[in-house]
Amino acid sequence: NQASPVEMVKEARLRGLDGIAITDHNSFKSWDSLKKLRFDDFVIIPGEEISTIQGHLLALGITEEIKPGQDVFETIDQIHQQGGISIAPHPFDLAKKGIKNLSRFADGIEVFNAMCLDKFANLRALKYAEKLNRPQVAGTDAHQKEWVGCGITKIDCDFDLDIVLKELISGNTRLKKRYVSVKDMTDWYLTRLNKNPSKAMTYIDKNHGFLKKALTKSLMKHSARDNIYSRGVVNSLSNISLAGSITHSFFVNYPKCLI
């Protein structure tokens, strides 16, 4: 279920975390409901996930919204002008738009994203960060509160936003990694598609190839039927889809890990 920013913070505290970064896509509105919250033992990092021309970029510690659709270098400059830091999320993920090798120009690289179930995208990000000696972070990319805490970046510092931002890119991070389950990913994906089926079908027809198109449409059809057979079909198709993603990522990303 879609959770509000305040609910995400509450969930993070319930799970024993010491802080959370809220980074909605191309929006900074969440901060309006969060900036009034004050804790002595918890840090809320204001942020935004920005769609640059070259791909997605996280802005942490900013004070106002940064518009999407700009060059990644211009976006990084604007983040720094606000006293924030830039993180390259899921840089080599095949489904989501990452900035790939341009991640070396960000202040840090997300080397573990809990939604990158193919795993080779994360491995390539890790090897890339290690090769260039870039700061590493982990993230959940939590689209619902149940996922909070899958990807955790650990640092040793006081509960102060400026100090936290500095430590995140110090290179002294420790990461805790747990992937979102295939079932949770499938449920979330189908919920999004079934919210507006006609819009979803238009998007699928425009952006997916024949096999993915057929697979997604079959998933949508059977997810609407509450019986044992259809639940089995959804489970099987989800695993087939994941197997396809893993295979694709293996051939695209794994060879780069060996360089």
C-alpha positions in Angstrom: 0.0 0.0 0.0 1.1 3.5 -0.8 2.3 5.2 2.4 2.6 8.9 3.3 6.0 10.3 4.1 5.1 10.5 7.7 4.1 6.9 7.7 7.4 6.0 6.1 9.2 7.8 8.9 7.1 6.0 11.6 7.8 2.7 10.0 11.6 3.4 9.9 11.5 4.2 13.6 9.5 1.1 14.4 12.1 -1.0 12.6 14.9 0.5 14.7 16.5 2.7 12.1 18.2 5.9 13.1 17.2 7.8 10.0 15.6 7.8 6.5 15.9 9.7 3.2 12.7 10.5 1.5 13.2 11.0 -2.2 10.0 11.2 -4.3 10.4 11.2 -8.1 10.7 14.8 -9.4 9.0 16.2 -6.3 10.1 17.8 -3.0 6.6 18.2 -1.7 7.1 15.4 0.9 9.3 17.7 2.9 6.3 20.0 3.6 4.9 17.3 5.9 8.3 16.2 7.3 10.1 19.4 8.2 8.0 20.0 11.3 9.0 16.6 12.8 11.9 16.8 15.3 13.7 13.9 16.9 16.8 13.7 19.1 17.5 10.2 18.0 16.4 10.1 14.3 17.5 12.0 11.2 15.2 12.7 8.3 17.1 13.5 5.1 15.2 15.7 2.7 15.6 14.7 -0.9 14.4 14.1 -4.4 15.0 11.5 -7.1 15.5 13.6 -10.2 15.1 12.5 -13.8 18.0 14.1 -15.6 18.5 13.9 -19.3 21.0 11.0 -18.8 19.0 9.2 -16.0 18.0 9.2 -12.4 20.0 11.1 -9.7 19.3 11.3 -6.0 19.6 14.7 -4.3 20.1 14.5 -0.5 20.1 17.4 1.9 18.6 19.9 -0.5 16.3 22.8 0.5 14.1 23.2 -2.5 12.8 21.2 -5.5 15.2 20.8 -8.5 13.4 20.5 -11.8 13.8 17.4 -14.0 14.9 17.2 -17.6 18.3 18.9 -17.1 21.8 17.7 -17.9 23.2 15.5 -15.1 26.2 17.8 -14.5 23.9 20.9 -14.2 21.7 19.0 -11.8 24.8 18.0 -9.6 25.8 21.7 -9.6 22.4 22.7 -8.4 22.4 20.1 -5.6 25.8 21.4 -4.4 24.6 25.0 -4.5 21.9 24.0 -2.0 24.4 22.3 0.3 23.3 18.8 -0.7 25.0 15.7 -2.0 24.3 13.6 -5.2 24.0 9.9 -5.2 23.7 7.8 -8.4 20.9 5.3 -7.7 20.7 1.9 -9.5 23.2 3.1 -12.1 23.3 -0.1 -14.2 19.7 -1.4 -13.7 18.2 -2.5 -17.0 14.6 -1.7 -16.1 15.1 1.7 -14.4 17.0 4.5 -15.9 20.4 4.9 -14.3 23.2 7.2 -15.3 25.6 4.3 -15.8 29.3 5.4 -16.0 28.4 9.0 -15.3 27.9 7.8 -11.7 31.6 8.5 -11.2 30.8 12.2 -11.1 28.2 11.8 -8.3 29.3 12.2 -4.7 28.4 8.6 -4.1 27.1 5.4 -5.8 24.3 3.2 -4.8 25.9 -0.2 -5.0 22.9 -2.1 -3.6 19.3 -1.4 -4.5 16.8 -3.8 -2.9 14.5 -3.7 -6.0 17.3 -4.8 -8.4 16.4 -8.5 -8.2 18.5 -9.5 -11.1 21.5 -8.8 -8.7 24.1 -8.4 -11.6 23.2 -4.7 -11.8 24.1 -4.3 -8.2 27.3 -6.3 -8.6 28.4 -4.1 -11.5 27.7 -1.0 -9.5 29.8 -2.4 -6.6 32.7 -3.3 -8.8 32.5 0.1 -10.5 32.6 2.0 -7.2 35.4 -0.2 -5.9 37.4 0.4 -9.1 37.1 4.2 -8.9 37.2 4.3 -5.1 33.9 6.0 -4.9 31.7 6.2 -1.7 29.2 3.4 -1.5 25.6 3.4 -0.2 22.7 1.0 -0.1 19.0 1.9 -0.6 15.7 0.1 -0.5 13.9 2.3 -3.1 10.9 1.6 -0.9 7.7 2.3 -2.7 5.7 1.0 0.3 6.3 1.0 4.0 6.6 -2.8 4.2 9.9 -2.6 2.3 11.6 0.0 4.6 14.9 -1.3 5.9 15.8 -3.7 3.2 18.8 -1.7 2.1 20.6 0.1 4.9 23.7 2.4 4.9 25.4 2.4 8.3 27.6 5.3 9.5 29.0 6.3 12.9 28.1 9.9 13.7 25.8 12.3 15.7 22.2 12.9 14.8 22.9 16.0 12.7 22.0 16.3 9.1 25.1 18.0 7.9 27.3 15.5 9.7 25.3 12.6 8.3 25.7 14.0 4.7 29.4 14.4 5.2 29.8 10.8 6.5 27.7 9.3 3.7 30.3 10.4 1.2 33.3 9.8 3.4 33.8 6.3 2.2 33.3 4.9 5.7 29.9 3.4 5.2 28.9 -0.2 6.0 26.0 -1.7 4.2 23.2 -4.1 5.1 21.5 -5.8 2.2 18.2 -7.7 1.8 16.2 -7.9 -1.4 12.5 -7.2 -1.7 10.8 -10.6 -2.3 9.5 -11.6 -5.8 6.0 -11.8 -4.4 6.1 -8.3 -2.9 7.5 -6.9 -6.1 4.8 -8.6 -8.2 2.0 -7.5 -5.9 3.3 -3.9 -6.0 3.7 -3.9 -9.8 0.2 -5.4 -10.4 -1.4 -2.9 -8.0 0.1 -0.1 -10.1 -1.0 -1.6 -13.4 -4.5 -2.4 -12.2 -5.1 1.1 -10.8 -5.6 2.3 -14.3 -5.7 -0.7 -16.7 -6.3 1.3 -19.9 -3.3 3.6 -19.2 -1.2 0.6 -18.3 -2.1 -1.2 -21.5 -1.2 1.9 -23.6 2.2 2.1 -21.8 2.9 -1.6 -22.3 2.0 -1.5 -26.0 4.3 1.5 -26.5 7.3 0.5 -24.4 7.5 -3.3 -24.2 8.6 -5.9 -26.7 6.3 -8.8 -27.8 7.3 -11.3 -25.0 7.2 -8.7 -22.2 3.9 -7.4 -23.5 2.3 -10.9 -23.5 3.7 -11.7 -20.1 2.5 -8.5 -18.5 -1.0 -8.7 -20.0 -1.3 -12.3 -18.8 -0.2 -11.2 -15.3 -2.9 -8.5 -15.3 -5.6 -10.9 -16.5 -4.9 -13.6 -13.9 -4.3 -11.2 -11.0 -7.9 -10.1 -11.3 -9.1 -13.7 -10.8 -9.1 -14.9 -7.2 -8.7 -18.7 -7.6 -6.0 -21.2 -7.0 -5.2 -21.7 -10.7 -4.8 -18.0 -11.4 -2.7 -17.5 -8.3 -0.4 -20.3 -9.5 -0.2 -18.7 -13.0 0.8 -15.3 -11.5 3.5 -17.0 -9.3 4.9 -18.9 -12.3 4.9 -15.9 -14.6 6.6 -13.8 -12.0 9.4 -16.2 -11.7 9.7 -16.6 -15.5 9.9 -12.8 -15.7 12.6 -12.7 -13.1 14.5 -15.4 -14.8 14.4 -13.4 -18.0 15.7 -10.3 -16.2 18.5 -12.2 -14.6 19.6 -13.7 -17.9 19.5 -10.4 -19.7 21.4 -8.6 -16.9 24.0 -11.4 -16.8 24.9 -10.9 -20.5 24.8 -7.1 -20.2 26.3 -6.4 -16.8 28.4 -9.4 -15.7 31.1 -9.1 -18.4 31.6 -5.5 -17.2 32.3 -6.8 -13.7 35.3 -8.7 -15.0 37.0 -5.7 -16.6 
